[in-house]
């Protein structure tokens, strides 16, 4: 029996996919639980329209993220840190610190979107990537200077 998945299922597939399952599995489990629906002509048209709508929405979000990325790429923030002998930094600059500096500069960015492999532990200028969308990434300059 051919069905259209309404939810992602580990063993079967992703939302909107048409899969072939045994009739009893579809009739007794997938359809009553709301995980799937029969693959009729009208259901196929409905799923196709929904996929087009999702693609348009995804493209719109990507465009907005690209505009935001262009704006963020022009941003430069300065983190002042305490240093000891031979310019050894006490502590480090983390993605939370960078998010706070960006917020102070007027750009609200979630700290989880700021990609740091490891905290910054030395003075200098760093290019830090910010992932705004799965396909859009901005790079900000972070200046780490002594206090």
C-alpha positions in Angstrom: 0.0 0.0 0.0 1.4 3.4 -0.9 1.2 6.1 1.8 2.4 9.7 2.3 4.3 10.3 5.5 3.1 13.2 7.6 6.0 12.9 10.1 9.6 11.9 9.9 9.9 8.2 10.9 13.3 6.6 11.4 12.7 3.4 9.6 10.5 4.7 6.8 11.5 8.2 5.6 10.9 11.9 5.9 7.8 14.1 5.7 6.1 14.2 2.3 7.8 11.0 1.0 5.7 8.4 -0.7 6.6 4.9 0.7 5.2 1.4 0.1 4.3 -0.5 3.3 2.3 -3.5 4.1 -1.5 -2.8 4.2 -1.9 -3.9 7.8 0.9 -1.7 9.0 -0.6 1.3 7.3 -4.2 0.5 8.2 -3.6 -0.4 11.9 -0.8 1.8 12.9 0.4 4.6 10.6 -2.9 6.1 9.5 -4.7 5.9 12.9 -1.8 7.4 14.7 -1.6 10.3 12.2 1.9 9.4 11.0 0.7 8.9 7.4 -2.2 9.1 4.9 -3.2 7.2 1.9 -1.5 8.2 -1.3 -4.6 9.3 -3.3 -4.5 11.8 -6.2 -5.9 14.6 -4.1 -3.5 13.9 -1.2 -0.5 13.9 -3.7 -1.6 17.3 -5.0 -2.0 18.6 -1.5 1.5 17.4 -0.5 3.0 18.9 -3.7 1.4 22.3 -2.8 2.7 22.1 0.7 6.2 21.3 -0.5 6.1 24.3 -2.8 4.9 26.5 0.0 7.7 25.2 2.3 10.3 25.9 -0.5 9.1 29.5 -0.8 9.2 30.0 2.9 12.7 28.4 3.1 13.9 30.7 0.3 12.4 33.8 2.0 14.2 32.9 5.3 17.5 32.4 3.4 17.2 35.8 1.8 16.5 37.4 5.1 19.5 35.6 6.6 21.7 36.8 3.7 20.7 40.4 4.3 21.5 40.0 8.0 24.8 38.3 7.2 25.8 41.2 4.9 25.1 43.6 7.8 26.9 41.5 10.4 30.0 41.1 8.2 30.6 44.8 8.6 30.6 44.5 12.4 33.8 44.6 14.4 33.7 44.1 18.2 36.5 44.6 20.8 36.9 42.3 23.8 39.2 43.8 26.5 40.9 41.2 28.7 43.3 41.2 31.6 46.8 40.1 30.7 49.7 39.0 32.8 53.4 38.8 32.1 54.4 38.2 28.4 50.8 39.1 27.3 49.3 35.9 28.8 45.5 36.3 28.9 43.7 35.6 32.1 40.6 33.5 31.2 39.3 33.5 27.6 36.8 35.0 25.2 33.9 32.6 24.6 30.9 32.7 22.3 28.8 34.0 25.2 31.2 37.0 25.5 31.0 37.7 21.8 27.2 37.5 21.9 27.2 40.0 24.7 29.5 42.3 22.8 27.3 42.0 19.7 24.2 42.8 21.8 25.9 45.9 23.2 26.7 46.9 19.6 23.0 46.6 18.7 23.0 43.1 17.0 21.1 40.4 18.8 22.7 37.1 18.0 22.1 33.8 19.8 25.4 32.5 21.3 24.8 29.0 19.8 25.1 30.5 16.3 28.5 31.9 17.0 31.0 29.1 16.0 34.2 28.9 18.0 36.1 25.6 18.0 37.7 26.7 21.3 37.7 29.9 23.3 40.1 32.6 22.3 43.0 32.7 24.7 45.4 35.1 23.1 45.5 38.8 22.0 44.9 39.6 18.4 42.3 39.9 15.7 40.1 36.9 14.9 37.5 36.2 12.2 34.6 34.5 13.9 31.9 32.7 11.8 28.3 33.2 12.7 25.9 30.6 11.3 22.6 32.4 10.7 21.0 29.8 8.4 22.0 26.3 7.3 23.2 27.8 4.1 24.2 31.4 5.2 27.2 32.3 7.3 28.6 35.7 8.3 32.0 36.5 9.6 32.6 39.1 12.3 35.9 40.6 13.4 36.8 40.2 17.1 39.6 42.3 18.4 41.0 40.9 21.7 43.0 43.7 23.4 44.6 44.2 26.8 42.6 46.2 29.4 
